[in-house]
């Protein structure tokens, strides 16, 4: 692991009013950070494009919760740990092949910076590489991450990351889906959004997450609202009946039917 004294000098970074972290031999003074609630969940993102954050995470309920200090976002600029005059972060693949690979020493220095002040237990602070070869991201993963103190997400680029640094740090690999993106920034925003909304106080009404798709392995039931009639289509009468037991039964049946039709694999997993 690279020593913090070997880190290059800091590089200027725009942080969109959130916490922006640059390479530095000295841990950032917490008094310099925006006010956050005690014990607030934190996300540290290692990326070549820190200006991509907060992005959509700064909007709507997640953005409001960010401003309120219910969670905190730190964008760590990988370029600041680059090698030489041009801050090189990658090199050609060993054994040949197309593209470039992020260097182990560069990523190691960034992970060392991201680990400052974090608990060593991976259950309390997961360290994740966003990779198409990783385990698929799902609601259970979001729930596990939301229960932690925070998370470090490494956004890949090019052909990937030197395997040695992933093994050295025991990095968990997670995929957004069975497709390939140009980098991990979009995946990071999606995963953080799914996680942050589970933090108490972010949505306001925590009960609203209990019947969502995947909360118990089933898809969500159809939703309706005013007007009662639209384009010749009415709201199912049971939803207007006021009979909460019947409504609950109808919603359960709809969830099972939708899951069987669209995601039968989820029912198979239920046994």
N, C-alpha and C positions, 0 to 999 in steps of 0.2 A: 504494500500500500504506500502511496506517495505521502511524504510528510507535508504538513501544511506550510512549513517554511519554504518549500520548493515551489509554491504556487506563484504564478505570474502576477504582475501588478493589476489593479482593478481597471475595468473598462466601463466607460459611461453607458448607462442603460436607462431608457424610458420605461416607467413602470405603470403607467395608466392610473396613477394614484394608489396602486396596490404596492405590495412589497416586491421590489426588484433586487435580486442578489447578483453581484458580480464577483469574480475571482478575487480573493483577498486572503492574506496570511493571517488576518485577525478576524475572529468571529464577529458578526454584526451585533452591535449593541442593541439589546432588545428595546431600550428606551427610544431608539430611533425609528422603531417600527410603528405603523398605524395602530391605534388602540384596538385591542381584541379582548374578548371576554376571557376570563380565567378558565383554562382547560379547553379553550376553543379548538376545534378540529383544524388541522393544518395540511395543506397540500404543497409540496415542493416539486417543481417541475424542472427537470434538466432538459434544455432545448437549445437548438441553434437559432430559434426564432422566438425570443422572449416577448417581442412585440405582439405575438399572436394571443397573448394572455392579458387580461382575463377573457377577451372575446365575448362570446355569448354568455359566459359565466358571470359577466358584469351586468347582465340584464335581468329583468323580472325578479322573481323571488330569490334566486341564488345571488343576484347582484345586491338586492336589498339586504340579504343576510350577511353578505360580505362587508357592506358598508356599516352594518350594525355590529360587526365584530364577532358574529356567531361562528365564523370560520375565517381562515386566513390563507392567502395565496402568495407563494413565492416563486418567481421565475428565475431560474439560475441559468445564466448564459454560458453554454458549453464552449463557445468560441473564446471566452476569456481564459480558458485553460489550455488553449492551443499551443503548439510548439513552434518556436522560432519567430522570425520577423513577421511572417504572414499568418501567425496563429493557426497553423495547420492542425486539423483535428482528425484527419483520415489518411489512409494510404492504400496502396493496391493490395488485393487479396493474395495471401500466401497460396502458392500453387497455381496462380494464374486465374483468369476469369475477368468478366466485365465488372465495371463499377468500382466503388471504393468502400472501404470498411473503416468504421470509427475505431481509433486507436485505443488500446487497453490503458496506456498510461494517462491519456487525456480523460477518458471516462472515469478512471480511478480517482483522479484528482477532483473531478466534479462530484462524485459520490461521497468522497471524504468531506467535501464542503457541505454537502446536503445532510450528512450525518451529524453535524455539530448540534449538540443539544437534544438529540433524539434518543429514545430508549433503545437498547440493543435487541430487545425481544422483537422478532418479526411479527408476532401476533399483535403487538402494540403499535408497531410502525412498519408496515409492509414496504419493501423496496421492489419496484416492479418495472420491468422492461416491456414496452408496448410492442408486441411482435406478432405477425400473422401465424407464426408457428406455435404460439402460446395456447394455454388452456382458454376456452371461450369464456368471455365475460358474461355474467348473468346476475340476476337479482340477488342471489345468495352471496355472490362476491361483493356486490355493493353493500349489502347488510353487514358483511364481515368487516369491510373497510370502514364503514361508518361507526362501528363499535370500537375502532382503534383510536389512538391519539392523533394520528395523522398518517401521511403516506408520501413516499418519494416515487415519482414517475419519471422514467428515462424515455425520452422521445427519440426513437431511432431515425436514421436517415440513410440514404444510399443503400448499400447491400447489407447493412446491419452493423453489429457491434462485435468486436473481438471476443470470442467465447471465453477466453481466459479471465477477463474482468468480471463477466457474469458469474462464472464459477467461483471466483475469489470472494465475491460479495454475497453469494447465495441468492442471486436475484431471481425473483418469480417472473415468469413470462406469461403475459395475458394478451389475448387477441380480441379485438372488437367484433370480428366475424371472418368468414371464409372469403376474404378478398384482400387486395393489397393496396395500401395508400402510399403516397409519396413520403409520408413522415408520420410520426406519432402524435402530432399536436391535435388534430381533429379527434382522434381516439381518446386522447387525454381529457379533452373538454367533455366528451360524451360520458366517460366513466366518472369524472368528478361530478358532473351534473347528477347522474344517477345516485351517487353516493351522498352528496351534500343534502339533497332533498329529504333524506332519511334522518338527518340530524334534528333532534327535537327543537322546535321553535322556528325552523326554516319555512315550513309550509303553513304554520299557524295551527291548522287542524291536523294533528298527527294521524287521526283515524282515517283520513282520506287516503292513506297509503295501504290500508289493510285489505281492501278489496281490489286493488290494482292488479293488472296482469302480472303473473309470475309470483305474486306475494305468497301464494300457497301452492304454486305449481300449475295453476289454471289461468287461462286468459280472462280478461275482464268482460263483464256482461255489457250489453248495449246500453247507451245513455240517451236520455230524451229530456227536452225542456220545452218551454213555450215557443211558438203557439201550440195549442192542443191539436189543431188541424193544420197541416201544411201540404200543399200540392196533392190533396186527396188522401194523405196519409195521416193516420191518427196515432196518438200515444197508446201503447197497449193498455187496455182497461185496468188490468191488475195494478198498474202503477198509480192509477188515479183512485183506487179503492180505499186507501187509508188502512188497509189490513197489512200490517207490517210482517206478520208471519207468512202470509201468502206472497208478499213482495220478495221476501228473503228466499222462499222456495223457488219462485220464478227466476230470480237472478242466478241462483245456484244451477238450475236446469239449463239456463242460457249459457253459463260459463262452461259447463260440461259439454254442451252441444257444439259451441264454437271451438273449444279445444280439440274435440274429436274430429271436427271438420278441417281445421287449419293447422293444428299442431298435435297430431296423434302421438308423436314421440314423447310428449309431456305426460300423457296418460300411461304410456308404457313404462316410463320411469317411476310412476307412482306404484307399480306392482299390481 
